[in-house]
Amino acid sequence: MSAPDGRLTAYAPARTGGIVRWTESATGRDGWAAPELLLSDARLLPYACVANGPSGFVDLFGLRRTGDSPQSPLEIVYASQYQAGRPMTGWHSAGNPHGKDAAKASAIGAPVAVVDGADTLHVFVRNALGGVSARRRDANGVWGKWTPMPCKRVREGLSAVVTRSGRIELFMPADKGVYVWRQETPGGPLDRAPNLVFIARPDTASGTETYEGRVTHYWRDEGSGEVVAYRLPTAGVPDIAPAPLGGHSGRGPLALSRCLVDGYDCTVLAQTEETGTLALTAYPTELESAGAWWADTREPCEGTPALALDRDGRLVVAVVGGDGRMKVTRQRADQQGMALESWLRL
């Protein structure tokens, strides 16, 4: 993610509990600071979600057991960073949707958090009943109550996208389709859109804004495992039929970004192959009919890769290898196509 001063910061769960942070240097051309282990806690699960909004502040969200037993209830925790590279607050508890019901609290899913254009933070989590519960924190830092959303048999892997206008679009894969919720105005309620009949594999959904106010959602088809792209109708623009983009051999959600390639606005997709290496593809934004050809970089990749744009608008690709160290590469400005620099091991 990019800070207000243009520096990039990467976060990843530490194997021993806590968060590893890598921060780019002040100019972005002098490399990166040494990795830092932050917020160490052995009860943390290996999961992290990053939320940042108009203020430039960053909130990290995780899951923590309330006891030392693997069966202990779970609580959602968060920590805040107010400036790139600076110390973070300690972990604070946001509770869980089931209060003191230990059995249910031990069965919640991984939280997804986003900040809308009104600086309202939203946390969504699959609850123990198979639905989704939400909680808000307003711009003054005041938390509301956990509220259940009317849905059932939801799968793990919620995806939430915030548009440039500050509006949220929430994608919930379920056993018999997909629930989609949309926010009409920043800070306002989320309204339910018509259900989608497509079946997405758990933990594979992601999305990005591909035109002003329009979000393209990606997931892996339940049967084939193929990456699929889909857009809901917006502002008189009809939806598209689910467009297959290949990627059969990948796993987990995609990392997504948009950047210029030979002067054209392109959407870049990155995935972890079943072999444990990074693969990339790109196509002209919203022109899925052009096709997508995946290129395996052979670079080892644990978990989901990350994509971002640097202060010069170049694509930056980051992966964490099997040794827990991050490696980054950058789009080359002196070559045509999606050419990348040599990998830098941090």
N, C-alpha and C positions, 0 to 999 in steps of 0.2 A: 504494500500500500504506500501511497505518496503522502508526505506531510505538507503542511502549508508552505514550508520553505523549499519544497521541491525534492527533498531527500526521500529515498525509499527506505522502508523498514520491513523486515520479514520476521514472522513469528512461527514457532513450531513447538509442539509439546515435547518436553524433555522425557527421556526414558525413565528417569528416576523420580519424576513428579515435578512439575513446574513448567516454566516457559523459557525457551531459548530465543533470544532476540539478536538480530543482525541489523545494524544501522549504517546506512551509506554515509560517506564523508561529506563535509560541508559543501564541496563543489560537485560531488558526484563523479569526479574524474580521478580522485586520489585513492580509490578503493573503498573498503568498508572497515568499520571498527571491529575489533575482536568480538566474537560471540559472547553474550552475557547470559548467565543462568539467573532467571528471575522467579520470584514467587514460589520457591521450592516448597512442596508439600507432598508427602508420600501417599496421601489419600486421594490425590487427584487422578482421574482417569485420563488416558492419553488422547485428549481432545481439546481443541481450542477454536473459538469463533471470534472474529474481529469485527467490531462495529465502529464506524466513525461517521461524523456528520458535519453540518455547516460550521460548527465551532472549531473544528480541527482536532478536538479531543478524541482519544481512542479508548474504547472499552473492550477488554478481553473477557470472554465468557468461557467457563469450563464447568465440568461436573466433578463433584467431590463427595466421597463417602463420609457420612457423619460419624462413623466408627471404624475400627480396624478390621472388621470382618468383611469378606467379599459380599456378604448378604446385607450389609448395613444400608440403611436408607440413603438416597442420593439427594443432594441439594445443588442448585445452580448457584455458581459463584462468579463474581466479576471483579476486575481490577482496572484502574483507570490510569491513562498516561496523558499528560497535558502538554507535552512538547517532545518532539522527536529526540530520542537518545537520552532523555532525562529519566530519573527514577519513577517507578510506578507506585501507586498506593498498594496497600496489602489487599488480600482477598476479602470481599464482602459477600454476604449471603443474600441471594434473592429468593431463597426458600424453594419450594416446589409446589405443584398444583394440588397436592394431596395432604398438605399440612402434617399432622402427627400420625397419619395412617402409614406405619412403617412398611407394610407389605406393598402397598401401592407406590410409595415414595421410592422404593428400591427398583421399580420397573419403568421409570420414565426414560424417554429417549434423550438424544443430544439436542441442546438448545440451539436455535438460530436467532441472531439478534441483528437488527438494522436500525438506523436512525433516519427519520424522514426529514423533509425540508423545513418543518417547524421545530426541529431539534428535539422531537419526541422519540425516545428510544422504545422499540418494540421487541419483546422476547416471545418466541413461539417454541413450544415443545410438545412432542407426542407424549400424551399422558398414558397412565396404566390401563385405561379403559379403551384404548385404541383410537381416541379422539385427539384433538389438539387444544391446548390451553395457551392463553396469551396474557401477558402482563406489560404495562406501560410505565415509563418514567418520563414525566414532563420536562420542559426546558428548565424548570426551577429545581429539578432533582427529586421531585416528589413521586413516589411509587404508588400505583394503583393496585387493586386486588387482582389475583389470578381469575381469569374469565374463560369458561369453556366455549369453544366454537362448535357450532352444529355440524359435525362430521363423524364418520365412524370407519373402522377398519383401515386406518391410515398407516402407511408403511414408514419405516425410518428413512430419513433423508429429505427433510423439508428444504425448500429453496426460496429465498426472499431476495428481490431485486428492488433497488431504489432508483428511479429515473432522475434525470438531471433537473426536472422540475420538482423533485422531492416527493414523488408519489410512490407508494409501495405496491408491488405485485407479489403475491404469495402463491407458491405452487406446492400442493400436497399430494404425493402419490398415494394411492389406496389400492386395495385388493381388486376393486371392480372399476377403476377409472382414476380420474384426477380431479381434485377440488382446486379451484382457483379463486382467490380473493383479491379484490382490487380496492385501492384507496383513491377516491375522487379528488380529494384535496389534502395537502400535507397537514398532519395533525388531526385529520378527521377519522371517522370509522372506516373499517374495511368492509366492503360489500361483496357478497358472494356472486360470482359469475356462474354461468351455466357449467355443469360438470362436463369434463372431457371423457370420451369413451376409451381412450388409449390406456394401456397398462404399462407402467414404468417399473423397471427393476428397482428394488430398494437401494438407497444410498447412491443413486446415479444422477439425480436431477441437479441442474444448474441453469443460470440464465443471465442475460445481459441486455442492456438497452441497445437496440440496433438502429433506431431512428427516434426522433424526438417524441417521447411519450409512448414508444412502442417497444415491447420486450419480446425477445425471442428466447424460448425455453428449449433446453436440450435434456435428453435422457437416453437411457438404453432400453430398447424394446424388450419386453418380458420374454418373448420367445426366441428371437434371433440374437439378442445382445447388441444389435446394431445401434449406433448413435443416430438419434432422430431430432430434427429441429421443428419447432412449431410456434406460430404467432397467433394470438387472439385478435379478433377484429377490433380496430380502433379508429375513431374519427372518420368513418366512412370508408376505411380501407378494410376489405374482407380478410378473413383469416386465410392461412395457407393449409393445404393438406399436409400431414406429417411428412417431412422430407427426409429420406434416409441419407446419411452421410458416411456410411461405412463405419470403420472403427470397431469391427466385430471382436478384435483380439484385445481390446482394452478392458479396464476394470475401474469401478468407482466413478465419481463425477468428473466433469471436464473443468479445466481452467480456461477462462475466456478473456479475450481482450480485442479491441479494435485498434488498428494502426494503418498507416499508409504504406503500401507496397507498390513501388513504381508509380507513385502518385495516385493510386486508387485506394479508396476506403475499403479495407478488408477486415473480416472477422477471423481471428486466429483461435484455434482450438488446440489444447494440449491434453494428453491423457497418459496414464501409466499402462503400459502393455502388460499382458499376463506374464510375460517374461521378466517383468520388473524394470523395464527401460522406458525412457520418455519417447513419445511420438507426437509429432506436430502436423497440423494441416492449416490451410488458409483458403478463403474464397471471398469474392466480392460481397460485401455486406448485403444481406437479404436477397442474394442471388444464388440460392441453394441449387438451382437448376444447372449452374456452372460445374457442379461436382466438387468433391473434396478428395484429395489424394494424400493419404497419410505417409509420413516419412519417419521411420524409426531412427532416432539419433544414436541408439546403442548406449546412451548415457544412463547409468543406474539411477532409479528414482523410487524412493519409498513414499507411500501415501500419494496425495494429490499434488501435482506440480503447481507452480504459481506463475502468473503473467502480470505485467504492469508496464506502464509507459514511464520513461524517465523525463526529466525536465526538457529534453530536446525532442520529445515525441517518439523516441525509438523504443521498440519493444524490448523488454527485459524478461528473461526466462530464468526461473530459479527452481532447483530440485534439491532434495535432501537425500544423500546417498546412504548406503547400508552402514556406513561408519558414523552416521549422525551429523556429518558436516554438510554444509550447504555449498552448492556450486551455482554460479550464475554465468549467463552469457547475454550478449546484447546484439540487437539488429545492426548490421553493418550499413553505414551510410554511403560507402564507396562502391557498392555492388548492387546489381539489379536482383529482383526477386527477394525471397525470404532468406537472405544470407545472414549467418550468425558469426560472431567473433569466437575465438577460442574460449573454452570454459575456464573460469577463475574459481579456484577452490578456496573457500574462506575458512 
